[in-house]
Structure formats: C-alpha cells, structure tokens
Amino acid sequence: MLFRSKRGLVRARNAAQDQYLRAMKRYELVFGVGPAGTGKTWLAVGQAVQLMEQGAVERLILSRPAVEAGERLGFLPGDMREKVDPYLRPIFDALHDFMDSRMVERGLQTGMIEVAPLAFMRGRTLTRACVLLDEAQNATSMQMKMFLTRLGEGSRMIITGDPSQTDLPPGQTSGLSEAVELLSELDTIGRVKFSEGDVVRHELVRQIVSAYDRAARHKNEAYQGRKQQ
C-alpha cells in the first residue's frame, strides 16, 4: 500500500504500517495504537490528505486533547488556531510533508482544513470529513465517547495514541484504552497495534522505547507479586 508525499511515494516500512494503511482504506473508523516513532500520526495525515485530494471527503479536521491547558483555552490570547497551535504542531508538521505550504494556509482560511481541540467538538455532527484525533490517550472516557459519536455521513475517523504515555491525572482512565477494549468485538472498526519493533525513527528511539517498556513490565510484575503475597 502506498501514497505520495512531497518527497515521493510513501510505502509501508513494516507489516504493522501495511496493516494500518489497509485499515485506513477499508474502515470508516480506525484506531492506531502504539509507541512514539511508529508513524501512526504521519501516515494518518497522509491518508487524510489523499482522501481530500480524491474528493472522498470535503475537509480535514485535526483534533487533539489540550491537557496542559486544562481545557481553559478561552482564556488564552489569540484566535482558535493560535490557542491550539502548540498542541497540534506535530500534525501541522506532517501536513506540510503532504501539502504545499500555500495550500495548507488556503485550506485553513477557507475551512477546508480545521483545527478543533477535543473539548470544543461537543454538539457537532461531522459529515464528509476526515477527522484525526491525535494523542488520544489523553482523552477522558467522556471525551472519547463524545468524539466517537460525532461521526457523520460520509466521514472517516482516525484515532491515534499511546496508552502508556497518558498525561491524565493518576487514577483516571484513558478514553483511548477504554474505547479499544469496549469496541473490540466490532468487526466494522479497524484496530492496529504497533510495538516497539515497529519504531521507524532513529535507532536510538527504538532502544529508548524498549528500555521504558522493560521497566514498565518489571514494575507490573513486582506489583502483581506483592498482590499475591
């Protein structure tokens, strides 16, 4: 499976990426879950741009939980785009890999490309759009349910995140983890799980992810051992 970026054709670099690309073409709702550096967000943006260029959708909506702002974005200076720009910068970086900068700016001005923090999605029905929710591990259970039920006619949703990297308060359930579990029996939804072996950034990133995963496993094993005593 492949599509085109400004630097040429994009091909899957491993089996997980190939599965992910196929899922995004087949399903209206796709979850891409796994560690940083696996290409989840970048490939999702590429697929969204391709759908828009093919006329399959009319607009692209980019969303991300603004955890650090405590959802009090109204108190920040600037317009909506300026308020959420720091949170959506990684998506914008990917967007510029697939679209000319002038087209990106034009899309933002005309509404063809929209930035919408997760907290501001309530009450909307999104039709004929490709909606990308990034860093979804930072969505609460209520936010995730609200987001999923925004799906309208002719739309696609791609949800990405790493459940091990949540910034939610201790003890609060990640909406991403909960949604993946609750919807696990639905065969109309695409689910792709990336592992540390699928990291395609610098080799050092793969080693860092592996070290943290080992530490997490050891911590969990120690916790389970204390429970059994």
CYANA upper distance limits for C-alpha pairs under 8 A (distance plus 0.5 A):
  1 MET  CA     11 ARG  CA      6.77
  1 MET  CA     12 ALA  CA      7.07
  1 MET  CA     18 ASP  CA      6.83
  1 MET  CA     21 LEU  CA      7.00
  1 MET  CA     22 ARG  CA      7.39
  2 LEU  CA      9 LEU  CA      7.10
  2 LEU  CA     10 VAL  CA      5.76
  2 LEU  CA     11 ARG  CA      5.13
  2 LEU  CA     12 ALA  CA      7.31
  2 LEU  CA     21 LEU  CA      8.40
  3 PHE  CA      9 LEU  CA      6.11
  3 PHE  CA     10 VAL  CA      5.73
  3 PHE  CA     11 ARG  CA      7.52
  3 PHE  CA     46 GLY  CA      8.13
  3 PHE  CA     47 GLN  CA      8.28
  3 PHE  CA     50 GLN  CA      8.04
  4 ARG  CA      8 GLY  CA      5.98
  4 ARG  CA      9 LEU  CA      4.79
  4 ARG  CA     10 VAL  CA      5.98
  4 ARG  CA     46 GLY  CA      8.39
  4 ARG  CA     98 PHE  CA      7.90
  5 SER  CA      9 LEU  CA      6.59
  5 SER  CA     10 VAL  CA      6.96
  5 SER  CA     46 GLY  CA      7.79
  5 SER  CA     97 ASP  CA      6.58
  5 SER  CA     98 PHE  CA      5.05
  5 SER  CA     99 MET  CA      8.11
  6 LYS  CA     97 ASP  CA      6.26
  6 LYS  CA     98 PHE  CA      5.87
  6 LYS  CA     99 MET  CA      7.39
  6 LYS  CA    100 ASP  CA      8.35
  7 ARG  CA     97 ASP  CA      8.11
 12 ALA  CA     17 GLN  CA      5.64
 12 ALA  CA     18 ASP  CA      5.51
 12 ALA  CA     21 LEU  CA      8.14
 13 ARG  CA     17 GLN  CA      6.87
 13 ARG  CA     18 ASP  CA      7.96
 13 ARG  CA    200 VAL  CA      8.16
 14 ASN  CA     18 ASP  CA      6.89
 14 ASN  CA    198 ASP  CA      7.28
 15 ALA  CA     19 GLN  CA      6.67
 16 ALA  CA     20 TYR  CA      6.60
 16 ALA  CA    192 VAL  CA      7.61
 16 ALA  CA    193 LYS  CA      7.88
 16 ALA  CA    194 PHE  CA      6.68
 16 ALA  CA    198 ASP  CA      7.39
 17 GLN  CA     21 LEU  CA      6.63
 17 GLN  CA     38 THR  CA      8.48
 17 GLN  CA     39 GLY  CA      8.11
 18 ASP  CA     22 ARG  CA      6.72
 19 GLN  CA     23 ALA  CA      6.58
 19 GLN  CA    192 VAL  CA      7.42
 20 TYR  CA     24 MET  CA      6.74
 20 TYR  CA     32 GLY  CA      7.62
 20 TYR  CA    191 ARG  CA      8.46
 20 TYR  CA    192 VAL  CA      6.35
 21 LEU  CA     25 LYS  CA      6.94
 21 LEU  CA     43 LEU  CA      8.03
 21 LEU  CA     47 GLN  CA      8.28
 22 ARG  CA     26 ARG  CA      6.72
 23 ALA  CA     27 TYR  CA      6.26
 23 ALA  CA     30 VAL  CA      7.21
 23 ALA  CA    190 GLY  CA      5.93
 23 ALA  CA    191 ARG  CA      8.00
 23 ALA  CA    192 VAL  CA      8.32
 24 MET  CA     28 GLU  CA      7.87
 24 MET  CA     29 LEU  CA      8.19
 24 MET  CA     30 VAL  CA      6.71
 24 MET  CA     44 ALA  CA      8.35
 24 MET  CA     47 GLN  CA      7.77
 24 MET  CA    158 ILE  CA      8.02
 24 MET  CA    190 GLY  CA      7.86
 26 ARG  CA    190 GLY  CA      8.43
 27 TYR  CA    156 ARG  CA      8.33
 27 TYR  CA    188 THR  CA      7.21
 27 TYR  CA    189 ILE  CA      6.48
 27 TYR  CA    190 GLY  CA      6.29
 28 GLU  CA    155 SER  CA      7.41
 28 GLU  CA    156 ARG  CA      5.08
 28 GLU  CA    157 MET  CA      6.61
 28 GLU  CA    189 ILE  CA      7.61
 29 LEU  CA    156 ARG  CA      6.42
 29 LEU  CA    157 MET  CA      5.24
 29 LEU  CA    158 ILE  CA      6.41
 29 LEU  CA    159 ILE  CA      8.34
 29 LEU  CA    188 THR  CA      8.42
 29 LEU  CA    189 ILE  CA      5.89
 29 LEU  CA    190 GLY  CA      6.71
 30 VAL  CA    157 MET  CA      6.87
 30 VAL  CA    158 ILE  CA      5.42
 30 VAL  CA    159 ILE  CA      6.68
 30 VAL  CA    189 ILE  CA      6.42
 30 VAL  CA    190 GLY  CA      4.87
 30 VAL  CA    191 ARG  CA      6.21
 30 VAL  CA    192 VAL  CA      8.28
 31 PHE  CA    158 ILE  CA      6.58
 31 PHE  CA    159 ILE  CA      5.35
 31 PHE  CA    160 THR  CA      6.41
 31 PHE  CA    180 VAL  CA      8.01
 31 PHE  CA    189 ILE  CA      8.42
 31 PHE  CA    190 GLY  CA      6.64
 31 PHE  CA    191 ARG  CA      5.28
 31 PHE  CA    192 VAL  CA      6.70
 32 GLY  CA     40 LYS  CA      6.62
 32 GLY  CA    158 ILE  CA      7.95
 32 GLY  CA    159 ILE  CA      6.61
 32 GLY  CA    160 THR  CA      5.20
 32 GLY  CA    161 GLY  CA      7.23
 32 GLY  CA    191 ARG  CA      6.72
 32 GLY  CA    192 VAL  CA      5.55
 32 GLY  CA    193 LYS  CA      6.65
 32 GLY  CA    194 PHE  CA      7.96
 33 VAL  CA     40 LYS  CA      8.14
 33 VAL  CA    160 THR  CA      6.21
 33 VAL  CA    161 GLY  CA      5.75
 33 VAL  CA    162 ASP  CA      6.13
 33 VAL  CA    163 PRO  CA      8.00
 33 VAL  CA    191 ARG  CA      8.31
 33 VAL  CA    192 VAL  CA      6.78
 33 VAL  CA    193 LYS  CA      5.41
 33 VAL  CA    194 PHE  CA      6.51
 34 GLY  CA     38 THR  CA      7.87
 34 GLY  CA     40 LYS  CA      8.48
 34 GLY  CA    161 GLY  CA      6.97
 34 GLY  CA    162 ASP  CA      5.35
 34 GLY  CA    163 PRO  CA      7.88
 34 GLY  CA    193 LYS  CA      6.23
 34 GLY  CA    194 PHE  CA      5.00
 34 GLY  CA    195 SER  CA      6.38
 34 GLY  CA    196 GLU  CA      8.33
 35 PRO  CA    161 GLY  CA      8.28
 35 PRO  CA    162 ASP  CA      5.92
 35 PRO  CA    164 SER  CA      8.35
 35 PRO  CA    194 PHE  CA      7.32
 35 PRO  CA    195 SER  CA      7.06
 35 PRO  CA    196 GLU  CA      6.93
 35 PRO  CA    199 VAL  CA      7.97
 35 PRO  CA    209 VAL  CA      7.69
 36 ALA  CA    162 ASP  CA      7.71
 36 ALA  CA    199 VAL  CA      7.68
 36 ALA  CA    209 VAL  CA      8.43
 37 GLY  CA    199 VAL  CA      5.45
 37 GLY  CA    200 VAL  CA      6.27
 37 GLY  CA    201 ARG  CA      5.73
 37 GLY  CA    205 VAL  CA      7.73
 37 GLY  CA    206 ARG  CA      8.40
 38 THR  CA    194 PHE  CA      7.40
 38 THR  CA    198 ASP  CA      6.05
 38 THR  CA    199 VAL  CA      4.73
 38 THR  CA    200 VAL  CA      5.94
 38 THR  CA    201 ARG  CA      7.72
 39 GLY  CA     43 LEU  CA      6.30
 39 GLY  CA    199 VAL  CA      8.10
 39 GLY  CA    200 VAL  CA      7.53
 40 LYS  CA     44 ALA  CA      6.68
 40 LYS  CA    160 THR  CA      6.90
 41 THR  CA     45 VAL  CA      6.67
 41 THR  CA     91 ILE  CA      7.58
 41 THR  CA     94 ALA  CA      8.27
 41 THR  CA    134 ASP  CA      7.30
 41 THR  CA    160 THR  CA      7.03
 42 TRP  CA     46 GLY  CA      6.81
 42 TRP  CA     91 ILE  CA      7.93
 42 TRP  CA     94 ALA  CA      5.95
 43 LEU  CA     47 GLN  CA      6.64
 44 ALA  CA     48 ALA  CA      6.63
 44 ALA  CA    132 LEU  CA      7.90
 44 ALA  CA    158 ILE  CA      7.26
 45 VAL  CA     49 VAL  CA      6.67
 45 VAL  CA     91 ILE  CA      7.73
 45 VAL  CA     94 ALA  CA      6.97
 45 VAL  CA     95 LEU  CA      6.73
 45 VAL  CA    132 LEU  CA      8.13
 46 GLY  CA     50 GLN  CA      6.70
 46 GLY  CA     94 ALA  CA      8.23
 46 GLY  CA     95 LEU  CA      7.89
 46 GLY  CA     98 PHE  CA      6.73
 47 GLN  CA     51 LEU  CA      6.71
 48 ALA  CA     52 MET  CA      6.82
 48 ALA  CA     60 LEU  CA      7.31
 48 ALA  CA    130 CYS  CA      6.40
 48 ALA  CA    131 VAL  CA      8.49
 48 ALA  CA    132 LEU  CA      8.48
 49 VAL  CA     53 GLU  CA      6.63
 49 VAL  CA     60 LEU  CA      8.03
 49 VAL  CA     95 LEU  CA      8.37
 49 VAL  CA     98 PHE  CA      7.56
 49 VAL  CA     99 MET  CA      8.25
 50 GLN  CA     54 GLN  CA      6.57
 51 LEU  CA     55 GLY  CA      6.76
 51 LEU  CA     56 ALA  CA      5.66
 51 LEU  CA     57 VAL  CA      6.42
 51 LEU  CA    130 CYS  CA      8.14
 52 MET  CA     56 ALA  CA      6.44
 52 MET  CA     57 VAL  CA      5.55
 52 MET  CA     58 GLU  CA      6.41
 52 MET  CA     59 ARG  CA      6.88
 52 MET  CA     60 LEU  CA      7.71
 52 MET  CA    130 CYS  CA      8.32
 56 ALA  CA    128 ARG  CA      8.16
 56 ALA  CA    154 GLY  CA      8.47
 57 VAL  CA    128 ARG  CA      5.31
 57 VAL  CA    129 ALA  CA      5.51
 57 VAL  CA    130 CYS  CA      6.83
 57 VAL  CA    154 GLY  CA      7.57
 57 VAL  CA    155 SER  CA      7.28
 58 GLU  CA    112 MET  CA      7.36
 58 GLU  CA    128 ARG  CA      6.04
 58 GLU  CA    129 ALA  CA      6.20
 59 ARG  CA    111 GLY  CA      7.94
 59 ARG  CA    112 MET  CA      5.01
 59 ARG  CA    113 ILE  CA      6.24
 59 ARG  CA    114 GLU  CA      8.20
 59 ARG  CA    128 ARG  CA      7.47
 59 ARG  CA    129 ALA  CA      5.40
 59 ARG  CA    130 CYS  CA      6.98
 60 LEU  CA    112 MET  CA      6.71
 60 LEU  CA    113 ILE  CA      5.29
 60 LEU  CA    114 GLU  CA      6.74
 60 LEU  CA    129 ALA  CA      6.18
 60 LEU  CA    130 CYS  CA      5.54
 60 LEU  CA    131 VAL  CA      6.58
 60 LEU  CA    132 LEU  CA      8.37
 61 ILE  CA    113 ILE  CA      6.42
 61 ILE  CA    114 GLU  CA      5.26
 61 ILE  CA    115 VAL  CA      6.39
 61 ILE  CA    116 ALA  CA      7.38
 61 ILE  CA    129 ALA  CA      7.40
 61 ILE  CA    130 CYS  CA      6.72
 61 ILE  CA    131 VAL  CA      5.21
 61 ILE  CA    132 LEU  CA      6.77
 62 LEU  CA     88 LEU  CA      8.24
 62 LEU  CA     91 ILE  CA      8.09
 62 LEU  CA    113 ILE  CA      8.20
 62 LEU  CA    114 GLU  CA      6.66
 62 LEU  CA    115 VAL  CA      5.40
 62 LEU  CA    116 ALA  CA      6.62
 62 LEU  CA    117 PRO  CA      8.41
 62 LEU  CA    131 VAL  CA      6.58
 62 LEU  CA    132 LEU  CA      5.60
 62 LEU  CA    133 LEU  CA      6.90
 62 LEU  CA    134 ASP  CA      8.39
 63 SER  CA     88 LEU  CA      7.93
 63 SER  CA    115 VAL  CA      6.56
 63 SER  CA    116 ALA  CA      5.57
 63 SER  CA    117 PRO  CA      5.54
 63 SER  CA    118 LEU  CA      6.16
 63 SER  CA    131 VAL  CA      7.96
 63 SER  CA    132 LEU  CA      6.49
 63 SER  CA    133 LEU  CA      5.30
 63 SER  CA    134 ASP  CA      6.89
 64 ARG  CA     87 TYR  CA      7.38
 64 ARG  CA     88 LEU  CA      7.19
 64 ARG  CA    116 ALA  CA      8.08
 64 ARG  CA    117 PRO  CA      5.91
 64 ARG  CA    118 LEU  CA      6.05
 64 ARG  CA    133 LEU  CA      5.95
 64 ARG  CA    134 ASP  CA      5.60
 64 ARG  CA    135 GLU  CA      6.63
 64 ARG  CA    136 ALA  CA      7.40
 65 PRO  CA     87 TYR  CA      8.34
 65 PRO  CA    117 PRO  CA      6.51
 65 PRO  CA    118 LEU  CA      5.60
 65 PRO  CA    119 ALA  CA      7.51
 65 PRO  CA    134 ASP  CA      8.28
 65 PRO  CA    135 GLU  CA      7.45
 65 PRO  CA    136 ALA  CA      7.44
 65 PRO  CA    138 ASN  CA      6.62
 65 PRO  CA    139 ALA  CA      6.47
 66 ALA  CA     70 GLY  CA      7.26
 66 ALA  CA     71 GLU  CA      6.56
 66 ALA  CA     84 VAL  CA      7.97
 66 ALA  CA     87 TYR  CA      6.87
 66 ALA  CA    117 PRO  CA      7.03
 66 ALA  CA    118 LEU  CA      7.79
 66 ALA  CA    119 ALA  CA      8.29
 67 VAL  CA     71 GLU  CA      7.13
 67 VAL  CA    138 ASN  CA      7.31
 67 VAL  CA    167 ASP  CA      7.69
 67 VAL  CA    168 LEU  CA      7.95
 69 ALA  CA     73 LEU  CA      6.81
 71 GLU  CA    119 ALA  CA      6.86
 72 ARG  CA     76 LEU  CA      8.09
 73 LEU  CA     83 LYS  CA      6.96
 73 LEU  CA     84 VAL  CA      8.32
 76 LEU  CA     83 LYS  CA      6.69
 77 PRO  CA     82 GLU  CA      8.26
 77 PRO  CA     83 LYS  CA      7.26
 78 GLY  CA     82 GLU  CA      5.90
 78 GLY  CA     83 LYS  CA      6.55
 79 ASP  CA     83 LYS  CA      6.71
 80 MET  CA     84 VAL  CA      6.85
 80 MET  CA    115 VAL  CA      8.37
 80 MET  CA    116 ALA  CA      8.40
 81 ARG  CA     85 ASP  CA      6.24
 81 ARG  CA    115 VAL  CA      6.93
 82 GLU  CA     86 PRO  CA      8.48
 84 VAL  CA     88 LEU  CA      6.80
 84 VAL  CA    115 VAL  CA      8.14
 84 VAL  CA    116 ALA  CA      8.37
 84 VAL  CA    117 PRO  CA      7.21
 85 ASP  CA     89 ARG  CA      6.20
 88 LEU  CA     92 PHE  CA      6.83
 88 LEU  CA    115 VAL  CA      8.41
 89 ARG  CA     93 ASP  CA      6.64
 90 PRO  CA     94 ALA  CA      6.92
 91 ILE  CA     95 LEU  CA      6.58
 91 ILE  CA    134 ASP  CA      8.48
 92 PHE  CA     96 HIS  CA      6.76
 93 ASP  CA     97 ASP  CA      7.22
 94 ALA  CA     98 PHE  CA      7.43
 95 LEU  CA     99 MET  CA      6.62
 95 LEU  CA    104 VAL  CA      8.08
 96 HIS  CA    100 ASP  CA      6.80
 96 HIS  CA    101 SER  CA      6.53
 96 HIS  CA    104 VAL  CA      7.67
 99 MET  CA    103 MET  CA      6.91
 99 MET  CA    104 VAL  CA      6.88
100 ASP  CA    104 VAL  CA      6.87
101 SER  CA    105 GLU  CA      6.81
102 ARG  CA    106 ARG  CA      6.58
103 MET  CA    107 GLY  CA      6.43
104 VAL  CA    108 LEU  CA      6.74
104 VAL  CA    113 ILE  CA      7.98
105 GLU  CA    109 GLN  CA      6.72
106 ARG  CA    110 THR  CA      6.64
107 GLY  CA    111 GLY  CA      6.36
107 GLY  CA    112 MET  CA      5.18
107 GLY  CA    113 ILE  CA      5.37
107 GLY  CA    114 GLU  CA      8.43
108 LEU  CA    112 MET  CA      6.76
108 LEU  CA    113 ILE  CA      5.33
108 LEU  CA    114 GLU  CA      6.52
109 GLN  CA    113 ILE  CA      8.44
116 ALA  CA    120 PHE  CA      6.84
116 ALA  CA    121 MET  CA      7.25
117 PRO  CA    121 MET  CA      7.48
118 LEU  CA    133 LEU  CA      8.43
118 LEU  CA    143 GLN  CA      7.88
118 LEU  CA    147 PHE  CA      7.97
119 ALA  CA    143 GLN  CA      7.86
121 MET  CA    146 MET  CA      8.44
121 MET  CA    147 PHE  CA      7.40
121 MET  CA    150 ARG  CA      8.36
122 ARG  CA    146 MET  CA      7.00
122 ARG  CA    147 PHE  CA      7.91
122 ARG  CA    150 ARG  CA      8.41
123 GLY  CA    150 ARG  CA      8.28
124 ARG  CA    150 ARG  CA      6.59
125 THR  CA    150 ARG  CA      5.35
125 THR  CA    151 LEU  CA      6.86
125 THR  CA    152 GLY  CA      6.09
126 LEU  CA    150 ARG  CA      6.25
126 LEU  CA    151 LEU  CA      6.10
126 LEU  CA    152 GLY  CA      5.35
126 LEU  CA    153 GLU  CA      8.09
126 LEU  CA    155 SER  CA      7.39
127 THR  CA    151 LEU  CA      7.56
127 THR  CA    152 GLY  CA      4.92
127 THR  CA    153 GLU  CA      5.48
127 THR  CA    154 GLY  CA      6.28
127 THR  CA    155 SER  CA      5.83
128 ARG  CA    152 GLY  CA      7.81
128 ARG  CA    153 GLU  CA      6.82
128 ARG  CA    154 GLY  CA      5.03
128 ARG  CA    155 SER  CA      5.13
128 ARG  CA    156 ARG  CA      8.39
129 ALA  CA    154 GLY  CA      7.51
129 ALA  CA    155 SER  CA      5.17
129 ALA  CA    156 ARG  CA      6.86
130 CYS  CA    155 SER  CA      6.13
130 CYS  CA    156 ARG  CA      5.17
130 CYS  CA    157 MET  CA      6.34
130 CYS  CA    158 ILE  CA      8.22
131 VAL  CA    155 SER  CA      8.01
131 VAL  CA    156 ARG  CA      6.63
131 VAL  CA    157 MET  CA      5.27
131 VAL  CA    158 ILE  CA      6.84
132 LEU  CA    157 MET  CA      6.38
132 LEU  CA    158 ILE  CA      5.40
132 LEU  CA    159 ILE  CA      6.46
132 LEU  CA    160 THR  CA      8.39
133 LEU  CA    157 MET  CA      8.22
133 LEU  CA    158 ILE  CA      6.84
133 LEU  CA    159 ILE  CA      5.31
133 LEU  CA    160 THR  CA      6.80
134 ASP  CA    159 ILE  CA      6.62
134 ASP  CA    160 THR  CA      5.52
134 ASP  CA    161 GLY  CA      6.65
135 GLU  CA    139 ALA  CA      8.42
135 GLU  CA    160 THR  CA      6.52
135 GLU  CA    161 GLY  CA      5.02
135 GLU  CA    162 ASP  CA      7.53
136 ALA  CA    159 ILE  CA      7.05
136 ALA  CA    160 THR  CA      6.34
136 ALA  CA    161 GLY  CA      5.38
136 ALA  CA    162 ASP  CA      8.11
136 ALA  CA    175 GLY  CA      7.86
136 ALA  CA    176 LEU  CA      6.20
137 GLN  CA    161 GLY  CA      5.80
137 GLN  CA    162 ASP  CA      6.39
137 GLN  CA    163 PRO  CA      5.61
137 GLN  CA    165 GLN  CA      7.61
137 GLN  CA    166 THR  CA      5.81
137 GLN  CA    167 ASP  CA      8.40
137 GLN  CA    174 SER  CA      5.99
137 GLN  CA    175 GLY  CA      6.94
137 GLN  CA    176 LEU  CA      5.53
137 GLN  CA    177 SER  CA      7.55
138 ASN  CA    166 THR  CA      5.82
138 ASN  CA    167 ASP  CA      6.32
138 ASN  CA    168 LEU  CA      6.29
138 ASN  CA    174 SER  CA      6.80
138 ASN  CA    175 GLY  CA      7.85
138 ASN  CA    176 LEU  CA      8.23
139 ALA  CA    143 GLN  CA      6.24
139 ALA  CA    144 MET  CA      6.44
139 ALA  CA    168 LEU  CA      8.39
139 ALA  CA    174 SER  CA      6.63
139 ALA  CA    175 GLY  CA      5.69
139 ALA  CA    176 LEU  CA      7.23
140 THR  CA    144 MET  CA      6.64
140 THR  CA    168 LEU  CA      8.28
140 THR  CA    172 GLN  CA      8.05
140 THR  CA    173 THR  CA      7.12
140 THR  CA    174 SER  CA      5.93
140 THR  CA    175 GLY  CA      5.06
140 THR  CA    176 LEU  CA      8.36
141 SER  CA    145 LYS  CA      6.81
141 SER  CA    173 THR  CA      7.14
141 SER  CA    174 SER  CA      6.74
141 SER  CA    175 GLY  CA      4.39
141 SER  CA    176 LEU  CA      8.08
141 SER  CA    178 GLU  CA      7.44
141 SER  CA    179 ALA  CA      8.32
142 MET  CA    146 MET  CA      6.68
142 MET  CA    175 GLY  CA      7.70
143 GLN  CA    147 PHE  CA      6.57
143 GLN  CA    175 GLY  CA      7.58
144 MET  CA    148 LEU  CA      6.59
144 MET  CA    175 GLY  CA      5.74
144 MET  CA    176 LEU  CA      7.39
144 MET  CA    179 ALA  CA      7.81
145 LYS  CA    149 THR  CA      6.77
145 LYS  CA    175 GLY  CA      8.26
145 LYS  CA    179 ALA  CA      8.36
146 MET  CA    150 ARG  CA      7.20
147 PHE  CA    151 LEU  CA      8.22
151 LEU  CA    155 SER  CA      6.88
151 LEU  CA    156 ARG  CA      7.88
151 LEU  CA    157 MET  CA      7.76
161 GLY  CA    176 LEU  CA      7.87
162 ASP  CA    166 THR  CA      7.81
163 PRO  CA    174 SER  CA      7.62
163 PRO  CA    176 LEU  CA      7.46
163 PRO  CA    177 SER  CA      6.71
166 THR  CA    174 SER  CA      7.62
168 LEU  CA    172 GLN  CA      6.81
168 LEU  CA    173 THR  CA      8.41
168 LEU  CA    174 SER  CA      7.78
173 THR  CA    177 SER  CA      8.19
173 THR  CA    178 GLU  CA      7.75
174 SER  CA    178 GLU  CA      6.84
175 GLY  CA    179 ALA  CA      6.44
176 LEU  CA    180 VAL  CA      6.71
177 SER  CA    181 GLU  CA      6.85
178 GLU  CA    182 LEU  CA      6.52
179 ALA  CA    183 LEU  CA      6.40
180 VAL  CA    184 SER  CA      6.31
180 VAL  CA    191 ARG  CA      8.37
183 LEU  CA    189 ILE  CA      8.43
194 PHE  CA    198 ASP  CA      6.55
195 SER  CA    199 VAL  CA      7.89
196 GLU  CA    206 ARG  CA      6.74
196 GLU  CA    209 VAL  CA      6.67
196 GLU  CA    210 SER  CA      6.60
197 GLY  CA    206 ARG  CA      7.61
199 VAL  CA    205 VAL  CA      7.89
199 VAL  CA    206 ARG  CA      6.13
200 VAL  CA    206 ARG  CA      8.23
201 ARG  CA    205 VAL  CA      6.81
201 ARG  CA    206 ARG  CA      7.87
202 HIS  CA    206 ARG  CA      7.57
203 GLU  CA    207 GLN  CA      7.05
204 LEU  CA    208 ILE  CA      6.66
205 VAL  CA    209 VAL  CA      6.66
206 ARG  CA    210 SER  CA      6.67
207 GLN  CA    211 ALA  CA      6.69
208 ILE  CA    212 TYR  CA      6.84
209 VAL  CA    213 ASP  CA      6.62
210 SER  CA    214 ARG  CA      6.65
211 ALA  CA    215 ALA  CA      6.79
212 TYR  CA    216 ALA  CA      6.67
213 ASP  CA    217 ARG  CA      6.70
214 ARG  CA    218 HIS  CA      6.71
215 ALA  CA    219 LYS  CA      6.63
216 ALA  CA    220 ASN  CA      6.66
217 ARG  CA    221 GLU  CA      6.61
218 HIS  CA    222 ALA  CA      6.61
219 LYS  CA    223 TYR  CA      6.70
220 ASN  CA    224 GLN  CA      6.66
221 GLU  CA    225 GLY  CA      6.62
222 ALA  CA    226 ARG  CA      6.84
223 TYR  CA    227 LYS  CA      6.85
224 GLN  CA    228 GLN  CA      6.92
225 GLY  CA    229 GLN  CA      7.07
